[in-house]
């Protein structure tokens, strides 16, 4: 619609335009602040009658990521198969190693655990998959691998929290 064709609309257009021109010098051109305290857009600065965008310096924070140290274990001295042949067994049932040796359990079947203690009570000395929350029943699937290094001599029993009542138990004998 052409505002000049209708006198009332044209007058309203002129009045609104004049009002905007009259109010504009009294408004702040400061940039609204974002949640981080930095402007959400660049403010306009009037210099010599020209409006130019002025960049606002912002701090850039680069997070520092500290890698979690991982323990490098020596090669396993013994390997035990968990659920060998699809049965509720550890193969070998009893192994003998020396202090400092590593035992590796590999899952041939799913839905099993390696939990230190005597069924059904965990003694929290070691447990798959990560030695955390040993009585928490964290089963692993076929193809999983769990390793534990034995730092002291003794006899260590372990069991599957799901099938320990069926005789799925094992023993690690650690010699000095």
Phi, psi and omega in degrees: 000133179276116184294342182279348180283329180247121186297323181291315179295320179296318180294320179296319179298315180296316180297316179296318179297316179295322179297316178297316180296323181287325184275329185309316181296339182267356181269153180276136175260011178294144182286135174297147184271136175279179181301327183278357181090002178259151181299144180274350173206170181280133179287156176265137179239129181267119177230125178052036178081357180253138177266128178228147177282130178249121180293138177260126180294136177233146179278135176254122180257121177255116181294143176264123181256119177260117182294143177285125181296136178251141181277126176268115182270150174294168178301144181299138176274338180211146178238130178245132178268127181265121180073037181303134178065019181076007181268165178271070183216159165255135179234107013272151183286323178230133177231155178236129180224183176243162181306135181094348179286159179248136172253137177245126174256129178240134183273121173265340180221157182273168172070046177226160174231165167238112184226123182289146180126194178242126184310132004259019187254117176284143174255007174060026177275324175198153177193148176281153001269349189214020180066016178247143175053056185303320178277014186275000180053073178252096182284157176239161182258166178308135181098346180289154178227135176229135179234146176217134178261130182265119186260358179215156180285153178149182177248124185241118178263155178210166184206166171269126182294339180271318189243011180300327178292341178266006178097010178280085182224161179210168181221137173243120176259121182250117180268151180294000000 
